[in-house]
Amino acid sequence: MSHPSNTRRNFILKLTAGAAALGLAPVLSGFTPAPPVVPATVKSEAEEWLDRIKGKHKLVFDAAKAGDGHFLHGVEAFLSTNNETETPDNELGVVVVFRSSGIVMALNDEMWEKFKLGDMCKVTDPLTKAPSIRNMAWKPKEGDECYPDKSIEKLMKRGVLFGVCDKALGGFAEKLAKDMQLKEHEVKKELHNNLLREIQVVPSGVWALGRVQERGCAYCYAG
């Protein structure tokens, strides 16, 4: 006959093994494991940018085409006509999303000149009558389609938020690199480094358009 202590030990081992298979081992062993550690959610810069959308009346402009800044008249008109109807800027939430070929409007003059963006995007400088080598929407001059008081710079000071599509920047970098025999990752880095200040890079233009509408912005196609 087996010794009583051996019999008890064998019984406990078998019971523990069976309990483990059923997920009951922690209970039999007399302790409860700590809950799994869930890492804290860290907001991306783009999501923090979304948090800056404030105001009672909100509108997002979908800027999907390169141009001379004409669409900014609509942005300024939304602000000014609300002001005229007794709604100040601090009660307005306005967002502009540059996507598709419109991403060039987020780049500084250095990029416009280096990569001949006016020629590529068919944008003519009204002062020189030649393909533009400057971003007329940033700091327009007298005679430009986008008047100085309606520039990106001036609208930023009034609280308008501007974002640019990272996917489109990547596709643009790929094309430029291929056409000019450059390294794609270096071109994309250069584009990122030469965005107009305070313009937020977003994962994609459609991501931004969707998220801002979830936050109460009405949609306006800006060309």
C-alpha contacts under 8 A as a table, 3 or more apart, distances in Angstrom:
res1	aa1	res2	aa2	distance
2	S	6	N	6.65
2	S	7	T	6.50
3	H	6	N	5.38
3	H	7	T	6.42
4	P	7	T	5.07
4	P	8	R	6.29
5	S	8	R	5.14
5	S	9	R	6.12
6	N	9	R	5.02
6	N	10	N	6.10
7	T	10	N	5.25
7	T	11	F	6.17
8	R	11	F	5.07
8	R	12	I	6.22
9	R	12	I	5.22
9	R	13	L	6.23
10	N	13	L	5.15
10	N	14	K	6.20
11	F	14	K	5.25
11	F	15	L	6.11
12	I	15	L	4.99
12	I	16	T	6.00
13	L	16	T	5.17
13	L	17	A	6.15
14	K	17	A	5.17
14	K	18	G	6.21
15	L	18	G	5.17
15	L	19	A	6.08
16	T	19	A	4.97
16	T	20	A	6.07
16	T	25	A	6.16
16	T	28	L	7.27
17	A	20	A	5.14
17	A	21	A	6.46
17	A	25	A	7.81
18	G	21	A	5.18
18	G	22	L	6.50
19	A	22	L	4.99
19	A	23	G	6.03
19	A	24	L	4.71
19	A	25	A	5.03
19	A	28	L	7.68
20	A	23	G	4.91
20	A	24	L	5.57
20	A	25	A	4.59
21	A	24	L	7.58
22	L	25	A	7.78
23	G	26	P	7.61
24	L	27	V	5.49
24	L	28	L	6.57
25	A	28	L	5.19
25	A	29	S	6.08
26	P	29	S	5.17
26	P	30	G	6.39
26	P	31	F	5.60
26	P	32	T	5.67
26	P	33	P	7.12
27	V	30	G	5.39
27	V	31	F	6.12
27	V	32	T	6.65
28	L	31	F	7.83
43	K	46	A	7.97
43	K	47	E	5.91
43	K	48	E	6.39
44	S	47	E	5.19
44	S	48	E	6.31
45	E	48	E	5.03
45	E	49	W	6.08
46	A	49	W	4.93
46	A	50	L	6.44
46	A	200	Q	6.82
46	A	201	V	6.84
46	A	202	V	5.49
46	A	203	P	7.69
47	E	50	L	5.00
47	E	51	D	6.59
48	E	51	D	5.07
48	E	52	R	7.02
49	W	52	R	5.44
49	W	53	I	7.66
49	W	200	Q	7.27
50	L	53	I	5.72
50	L	211	R	7.77
50	L	212	V	6.91
51	D	54	K	7.79
53	I	93	G	5.60
53	I	94	V	7.48
53	I	95	V	7.84
53	I	161	L	7.85
53	I	215	R	7.94
54	K	58	K	7.81
54	K	90	N	7.81
54	K	91	E	7.17
54	K	92	L	6.86
54	K	93	G	5.14
55	G	58	K	6.62
55	G	90	N	6.30
55	G	91	E	4.03
55	G	92	L	4.54
55	G	93	G	4.97
56	K	91	E	5.22
56	K	92	L	5.94
56	K	93	G	7.17
57	H	91	E	6.52
57	H	92	L	4.99
57	H	93	G	6.05
57	H	217	C	7.66
58	K	92	L	5.79
58	K	93	G	4.32
58	K	94	V	5.69
58	K	216	G	6.46
58	K	217	C	4.47
58	K	218	A	6.17
59	L	93	G	6.37
59	L	94	V	5.10
59	L	95	V	6.42
59	L	217	C	4.56
59	L	218	A	4.64
59	L	219	Y	5.95
59	L	220	C	7.03
60	V	94	V	5.84
60	V	95	V	4.59
60	V	96	V	5.69
60	V	97	V	7.35
60	V	209	L	7.34
60	V	212	V	7.20
60	V	213	Q	7.62
60	V	217	C	5.81
60	V	218	A	6.11
60	V	219	Y	5.19
60	V	220	C	6.01
61	F	75	V	7.60
61	F	94	V	7.86
61	F	95	V	6.19
61	F	96	V	4.71
61	F	97	V	6.26
61	F	219	Y	6.38
61	F	220	C	4.86
61	F	221	Y	5.72
61	F	222	A	5.50
62	D	96	V	6.27
62	D	97	V	5.36
62	D	98	F	6.76
62	D	99	R	7.65
62	D	209	L	7.42
62	D	219	Y	7.45
62	D	220	C	6.17
62	D	221	Y	4.80
62	D	222	A	5.15
62	D	223	G	7.05
63	A	71	F	7.74
63	A	96	V	6.66
63	A	97	V	5.68
63	A	98	F	4.86
63	A	99	R	6.31
63	A	102	G	5.79
63	A	221	Y	6.81
63	A	222	A	4.87
63	A	223	G	5.50
64	A	97	V	7.89
64	A	98	F	5.89
64	A	99	R	4.85
64	A	100	S	5.17
64	A	101	S	5.97
64	A	102	G	4.49
64	A	103	I	7.47
64	A	222	A	7.16
64	A	223	G	5.65
65	K	99	R	7.51
65	K	100	S	6.61
65	K	101	S	4.93
65	K	102	G	3.93
65	K	103	I	7.70
65	K	223	G	5.50
66	A	101	S	5.43
66	A	102	G	4.26
66	A	103	I	7.13
66	A	104	V	6.24
66	A	105	M	6.30
66	A	121	C	6.33
66	A	123	V	7.54
67	G	70	H	7.13
67	G	102	G	7.56
67	G	105	M	7.50
67	G	121	C	7.62
67	G	122	K	7.93
67	G	123	V	5.77
68	D	123	V	6.52
68	D	124	T	7.77
68	D	135	N	7.65
68	D	136	M	5.84
68	D	137	A	6.31
68	D	144	D	7.76
68	D	145	E	6.36
68	D	146	C	6.77
69	G	72	L	5.65
69	G	73	H	7.96
69	G	105	M	7.86
69	G	136	M	6.48
69	G	137	A	4.61
69	G	145	E	6.76
69	G	146	C	5.21
69	G	151	S	7.80
70	H	73	H	5.88
70	H	145	E	5.94
70	H	146	C	5.48
71	F	74	G	5.58
71	F	75	V	7.00
71	F	222	A	5.62
71	F	223	G	6.99
72	L	75	V	4.90
72	L	76	E	6.17
72	L	137	A	7.82
72	L	146	C	6.88
72	L	150	K	6.19
72	L	151	S	7.02
72	L	152	I	7.60
73	H	76	E	5.20
73	H	77	A	5.93
73	H	146	C	7.12
73	H	150	K	6.48
74	G	77	A	4.92
74	G	78	F	6.23
74	G	222	A	7.83
75	V	78	F	5.34
75	V	79	L	6.66
75	V	94	V	7.82
76	E	79	L	5.13
76	E	80	S	6.05
76	E	150	K	6.09
76	E	155	L	7.35
77	A	80	S	5.11
77	A	81	T	5.79
78	F	81	T	5.62
78	F	82	N	6.17
79	L	82	N	5.34
79	L	83	N	6.22
79	L	89	D	6.64
79	L	92	L	7.45
80	S	83	N	4.92
80	S	84	E	6.17
81	T	84	E	4.88
81	T	85	T	6.28
82	N	85	T	5.04
82	N	86	E	6.41
82	N	87	T	5.09
82	N	88	P	6.95
83	N	86	E	5.12
83	N	87	T	4.81
83	N	88	P	5.13
83	N	89	D	6.98
84	E	87	T	7.21
87	T	91	E	6.45
87	T	92	L	7.67
88	P	91	E	5.71
88	P	92	L	7.10
89	D	92	L	5.19
89	D	158	R	6.76
89	D	159	G	7.44
90	N	93	G	7.79
90	N	159	G	7.74
93	G	159	G	7.70
93	G	160	V	7.12
93	G	217	C	7.61
94	V	159	G	7.44
94	V	160	V	5.04
94	V	161	L	6.32
94	V	217	C	7.93
95	V	160	V	5.75
95	V	161	L	4.69
95	V	162	F	5.84
95	V	163	G	7.72
96	V	160	V	7.45
96	V	161	L	6.18
96	V	162	F	4.79
96	V	163	G	6.31
97	V	162	F	5.93
97	V	163	G	4.85
97	V	164	V	5.78
97	V	165	C	7.52
97	V	205	G	6.33
97	V	208	A	7.13
97	V	209	L	7.13
98	F	102	G	5.18
98	F	103	I	4.96
98	F	105	M	7.24
98	F	106	A	7.09
98	F	162	F	7.54
98	F	163	G	6.08
98	F	164	V	4.64
98	F	165	C	6.26
98	F	205	G	6.73
99	R	102	G	5.15
99	R	103	I	5.17
99	R	164	V	6.08
99	R	165	C	5.12
99	R	168	A	6.34
99	R	204	S	7.62
99	R	205	G	5.12
100	S	103	I	6.16
100	S	165	C	7.63
100	S	168	A	5.65
100	S	205	G	7.85
101	S	104	V	6.47
101	S	121	C	7.80
101	S	168	A	7.68
102	G	105	M	5.76
102	G	106	A	7.85
103	I	106	A	5.49
103	I	107	L	7.35
103	I	164	V	6.13
103	I	165	C	6.94
103	I	168	A	7.09
103	I	169	L	6.98
104	V	107	L	5.32
104	V	112	W	7.87
104	V	117	L	7.40
105	M	135	N	6.47
105	M	137	A	6.96
106	A	164	V	6.81
106	A	195	L	5.65
106	A	196	L	5.70
106	A	199	I	7.11
107	L	111	M	6.28
107	L	112	W	7.17
107	L	135	N	7.19
107	L	191	L	7.25
107	L	194	N	5.98
107	L	195	L	4.54
107	L	196	L	5.58
108	N	111	M	5.69
108	N	112	W	6.61
108	N	134	R	7.32
108	N	135	N	6.23
108	N	138	W	7.82
108	N	194	N	5.92
108	N	195	L	5.97
108	N	196	L	5.59
109	D	112	W	4.91
109	D	113	E	6.13
109	D	133	I	6.58
109	D	134	R	4.42
109	D	135	N	5.46
110	E	113	E	5.29
110	E	114	K	6.02
110	E	134	R	7.51
110	E	194	N	7.68
111	M	114	K	5.06
111	M	115	F	5.81
111	M	116	K	7.74
111	M	117	L	7.53
111	M	191	L	7.44
111	M	194	N	7.00
112	W	115	F	5.70
112	W	116	K	5.49
112	W	117	L	4.83
112	W	118	G	6.76
112	W	132	S	7.48
112	W	133	I	4.91
112	W	134	R	5.41
112	W	135	N	6.65
113	E	116	K	5.13
113	E	117	L	6.90
113	E	132	S	7.90
113	E	133	I	4.37
113	E	134	R	6.49
114	K	117	L	7.97
115	F	176	L	7.79
116	K	119	D	5.51
116	K	120	M	6.32
116	K	131	P	7.86
116	K	132	S	7.71
116	K	133	I	6.27
117	L	120	M	4.87
117	L	121	C	5.80
117	L	123	V	7.83
117	L	132	S	7.22
117	L	133	I	6.78
118	G	121	C	5.27
118	G	122	K	5.52
118	G	123	V	4.56
118	G	124	T	6.38
118	G	131	P	4.63
118	G	132	S	4.33
118	G	133	I	5.89
118	G	134	R	7.79
119	D	122	K	5.19
119	D	123	V	6.54
119	D	124	T	7.87
119	D	131	P	4.97
119	D	132	S	6.99
120	M	123	V	7.96
122	K	131	P	6.81
123	V	131	P	5.70
123	V	132	S	5.85
124	T	129	K	6.06
124	T	130	A	5.45
124	T	131	P	4.38
124	T	132	S	5.10
125	D	128	T	5.54
125	D	129	K	5.35
125	D	130	A	5.66
125	D	131	P	5.85
125	D	132	S	4.59
125	D	133	I	7.81
125	D	144	D	7.77
126	P	129	K	5.12
126	P	130	A	7.65
126	P	143	G	7.07
126	P	144	D	6.32
127	L	143	G	7.07
127	L	144	D	7.53
132	S	135	N	7.56
135	N	138	W	5.78
135	N	139	K	7.48
135	N	140	P	7.87
136	M	139	K	6.06
136	M	140	P	4.78
136	M	141	K	7.56
136	M	144	D	7.05
136	M	146	C	7.06
137	A	140	P	5.78
137	A	146	C	6.16
137	A	151	S	5.36
137	A	152	I	5.90
138	W	151	S	5.47
138	W	152	I	5.02
138	W	153	E	5.79
138	W	196	L	7.99
139	K	148	P	6.59
139	K	151	S	6.01
139	K	152	I	7.39
139	K	153	E	6.77
140	P	144	D	6.04
140	P	146	C	6.25
140	P	147	Y	6.19
140	P	148	P	5.23
140	P	151	S	6.49
141	K	144	D	5.67
141	K	147	Y	7.09
141	K	148	P	6.32
142	E	147	Y	6.69
142	E	148	P	7.04
143	G	147	Y	7.49
144	D	147	Y	6.10
146	C	150	K	6.24
146	C	151	S	6.51
147	Y	150	K	5.43
147	Y	151	S	6.66
148	P	151	S	5.45
148	P	154	K	7.80
149	D	154	K	6.20
150	K	154	K	6.25
150	K	155	L	6.43
151	S	154	K	5.21
151	S	155	L	6.14
152	I	155	L	5.13
152	I	156	M	6.05
153	E	156	M	5.27
153	E	157	K	6.64
154	K	157	K	5.24
154	K	158	R	6.72
155	L	158	R	5.01
155	L	159	G	6.63
155	L	160	V	5.60
156	M	159	G	5.16
156	M	160	V	4.84
156	M	161	L	6.47
156	M	162	F	7.87
157	K	160	V	7.28
161	L	199	I	7.50
162	F	198	E	7.56
162	F	199	I	5.16
162	F	200	Q	6.36
163	G	199	I	5.36
163	G	200	Q	4.55
163	G	201	V	5.68
163	G	202	V	6.26
163	G	205	G	7.99
163	G	208	A	7.82
164	V	199	I	6.91
164	V	200	Q	6.20
164	V	201	V	4.99
164	V	202	V	5.88
164	V	204	S	7.61
164	V	205	G	6.61
165	C	168	A	5.41
165	C	169	L	6.40
165	C	201	V	6.16
165	C	202	V	5.34
165	C	203	P	6.13
165	C	204	S	4.39
165	C	205	G	4.52
166	D	169	L	4.94
166	D	170	G	6.21
166	D	201	V	5.97
166	D	202	V	5.81
166	D	203	P	5.29
166	D	204	S	5.49
166	D	205	G	7.66
167	K	170	G	5.08
167	K	171	G	6.34
167	K	203	P	6.60
167	K	204	S	5.44
167	K	205	G	7.85
168	A	171	G	5.04
168	A	172	F	6.01
168	A	204	S	7.32
168	A	205	G	7.99
169	L	172	F	5.03
169	L	173	A	6.05
169	L	188	K	6.81
169	L	191	L	7.44
170	G	173	A	5.08
170	G	174	E	6.23
170	G	188	K	6.16
171	G	174	E	5.06
171	G	175	K	6.39
172	F	175	K	5.18
172	F	176	L	6.20
173	A	176	L	5.13
173	A	177	A	5.93
173	A	184	E	5.80
173	A	185	H	7.64
173	A	187	V	5.48
173	A	188	K	5.06
173	A	191	L	7.66
174	E	177	A	5.19
174	E	178	K	6.19
174	E	184	E	5.37
174	E	187	V	7.94
174	E	188	K	7.92
175	K	178	K	5.18
175	K	179	D	6.11
176	L	179	D	5.16
176	L	180	M	5.88
176	L	181	Q	7.94
176	L	182	L	7.53
176	L	184	E	7.78
176	L	187	V	7.50
177	A	180	M	5.32
177	A	181	Q	5.35
177	A	182	L	4.36
177	A	183	K	5.65
177	A	184	E	5.07
177	A	187	V	6.56
178	K	181	Q	5.19
178	K	182	L	6.61
178	K	184	E	7.74
179	D	182	L	7.95
182	L	186	E	7.70
182	L	187	V	7.16
183	K	186	E	5.40
183	K	187	V	6.32
184	E	187	V	5.16
184	E	188	K	6.24
185	H	188	K	5.19
185	H	189	K	6.17
186	E	189	K	5.09
186	E	190	E	6.16
187	V	190	E	5.02
187	V	191	L	6.21
188	K	191	L	5.05
188	K	192	H	6.24
189	K	192	H	5.13
189	K	193	N	6.17
190	E	193	N	5.02
190	E	194	N	6.22
191	L	194	N	5.16
191	L	195	L	6.40
192	H	195	L	5.58
195	L	199	I	6.85
196	L	199	I	5.95
202	V	205	G	6.82
202	V	207	W	7.55
202	V	208	A	6.53
203	P	207	W	6.56
203	P	208	A	7.60
204	S	207	W	5.08
204	S	208	A	6.44
205	G	208	A	5.20
205	G	209	L	6.20
206	V	209	L	4.93
206	V	210	G	6.02
207	W	210	G	5.29
207	W	211	R	6.16
208	A	211	R	5.11
208	A	212	V	6.02
209	L	212	V	5.49
209	L	213	Q	6.27
210	G	213	Q	5.34
210	G	214	E	6.31
211	R	214	E	5.03
211	R	215	R	6.51
212	V	215	R	4.98
212	V	216	G	6.70
212	V	217	C	5.75
213	Q	216	G	5.11
213	Q	217	C	4.53
213	Q	218	A	6.20
213	Q	219	Y	7.19
214	E	217	C	7.20
